[in-house]
Amino acid sequence: MLLTIIIFSTTFPFVRSTSSVLLQGVPLGVSIDTVRDRIQKISGIVSVHELHVWQLSNAKHVASVHIRLLPSVDYMSLITNVKYILHTYGIHSTTIQPEFGDLENNESSCLLRCEDESCVQKLCCSTPQTN
């Protein structure tokens, strides 16, 4: 019985961390809301959506994000700032998708277009309703 308790207590942390990696959980110490807020504060960014952060392994964290930009923004300079923020959270592999659009006719918080209702329900940003 004692041997069972020792084995269980030493393997439980390993099983928990492995499960987080396999389930692509958000790494400990990373708050999605905080990361989103810090990125949103960068000058030239209109909105941040579709932000996903997960563990690829115990030592490698990955992120993907869509950012809507002002038309006049220097994209490469802005991306450097976004990557710097992500690096402060230990996220070194990133995919950043810029979205450039007409901000005058902002009918939607998202530039993605859906053909049917099932697609619309899966978006995290709102789209204008079509008739």
Wavefront OBJ file of the C-alpha trace (Angstrom):
o trace
v 0.000 0.000 0.000
v 2.813 2.386 0.891
v 4.512 1.658 -2.416
v 1.289 2.518 -4.288
v 1.046 5.875 -2.501
v 4.674 6.694 -3.294
v 4.277 5.787 -6.975
v 1.026 7.742 -7.294
v 2.381 10.848 -5.535
v 5.495 10.943 -7.740
v 3.706 10.340 -11.048
v 0.681 12.599 -10.507
v 2.525 15.886 -11.333
v 3.922 14.320 -14.517
v 0.485 13.062 -15.593
v -1.045 16.486 -14.900
v 1.562 18.389 -16.957
v 1.393 15.835 -19.777
v -2.402 16.108 -19.846
v -2.172 19.885 -20.178
v 0.141 19.509 -23.182
v -2.021 16.847 -24.840
v -5.190 18.891 -24.295
v -3.385 22.015 -25.584
v -4.189 23.916 -22.410
v -3.207 27.501 -21.710
v 0.204 27.505 -19.991
v 0.300 28.228 -16.265
v 1.050 31.872 -15.569
v -0.477 33.135 -18.831
v -3.732 35.088 -18.687
v -5.389 35.376 -22.099
v -7.229 38.545 -21.035
v -4.025 40.219 -19.851
v -2.158 39.313 -23.043
v -5.071 40.582 -25.181
v -5.242 43.856 -23.220
v -1.504 44.489 -23.569
v -1.595 43.845 -27.324
v -4.722 46.013 -27.706
v -2.864 48.985 -26.161
v -0.284 49.071 -28.975
v -0.751 52.167 -31.116
v -2.224 51.294 -34.517
v -4.192 48.234 -33.414
v -7.961 48.590 -33.708
v -8.950 45.197 -32.290
v -7.548 41.847 -31.191
v -9.515 38.637 -31.642
v -9.045 34.905 -32.170
v -6.217 34.924 -29.606
v -5.210 31.374 -28.730
v -2.302 30.335 -26.506
v -1.370 26.716 -25.822
v 1.483 24.445 -24.811
v 3.183 22.487 -27.557
v 5.498 20.888 -24.989
v 6.511 21.641 -21.409
v 9.092 24.131 -22.671
v 7.403 25.530 -25.813
v 4.381 27.820 -25.812
v 2.583 28.798 -29.014
v 0.105 31.561 -29.897
v -2.018 32.656 -32.814
v -3.884 35.942 -33.027
v -5.799 38.100 -35.501
v -5.214 41.840 -35.239
v -7.148 44.542 -37.046
v -4.922 47.458 -37.992
v -5.274 51.071 -38.977
v -4.566 51.465 -42.716
v -1.581 53.773 -42.134
v 0.257 51.558 -39.632
v 3.828 50.320 -40.158
v 3.074 46.601 -40.040
v 6.620 45.314 -39.411
v 7.206 47.723 -36.532
v 3.863 46.846 -34.985
v 4.506 43.083 -35.254
v 7.826 43.552 -33.459
v 5.916 45.108 -30.552
v 3.324 42.300 -30.519
v 6.053 39.642 -30.521
v 7.858 41.433 -27.681
v 4.722 41.259 -25.528
v 4.233 37.573 -26.317
v 7.903 36.878 -25.525
v 7.445 38.361 -22.035
v 4.995 35.500 -21.383
v 7.385 32.854 -22.725
v 5.535 32.564 -26.043
v 8.150 32.374 -28.784
v 6.279 30.684 -31.640
v 3.551 32.932 -32.988
v 1.254 33.310 -35.944
v -0.051 36.854 -36.312
v -2.706 37.453 -38.935
v -3.165 41.115 -39.826
v -6.527 42.384 -41.007
v -6.704 45.595 -42.982
v -10.107 46.983 -43.743
v -12.293 49.989 -44.302
v -12.744 51.432 -40.830
v -15.228 54.027 -42.046
v -17.923 51.428 -42.761
v -17.315 49.276 -39.713
v -20.405 47.057 -39.762
v -18.575 44.284 -37.995
v -15.865 43.690 -35.436
v -14.588 40.915 -37.705
v -13.554 40.888 -41.356
v -14.243 37.177 -41.781
v -17.191 36.316 -44.004
v -19.427 33.305 -43.485
v -21.656 31.601 -46.011
v -23.958 29.838 -43.546
v -25.217 30.068 -39.964
v -23.023 27.240 -38.642
v -19.924 29.243 -39.563
v -21.227 32.413 -37.870
v -21.831 30.551 -34.606
v -18.183 29.416 -34.469
v -16.674 32.907 -34.775
v -15.549 34.785 -31.683
v -16.208 38.124 -33.394
v -19.545 39.456 -34.572
v -20.390 39.713 -38.250
v -23.172 41.659 -39.918
v -26.325 39.658 -40.599
v -27.124 39.020 -44.249
v -30.627 38.532 -45.631
l 1 2 3 4 5 6 7 8 9 10 11 12 13 14 15 16 17 18 19 20 21 22 23 24 25 26 27 28 29 30 31 32 33 34 35 36 37 38 39 40 41 42 43 44 45 46 47 48 49 50 51 52 53 54 55 56 57 58 59 60 61 62 63 64 65 66 67 68 69 70 71 72 73 74 75 76 77 78 79 80 81 82 83 84 85 86 87 88 89 90 91 92 93 94 95 96 97 98 99 100 101 102 103 104 105 106 107 108 109 110 111 112 113 114 115 116 117 118 119 120 121 122 123 124 125 126 127 128 129 130 131
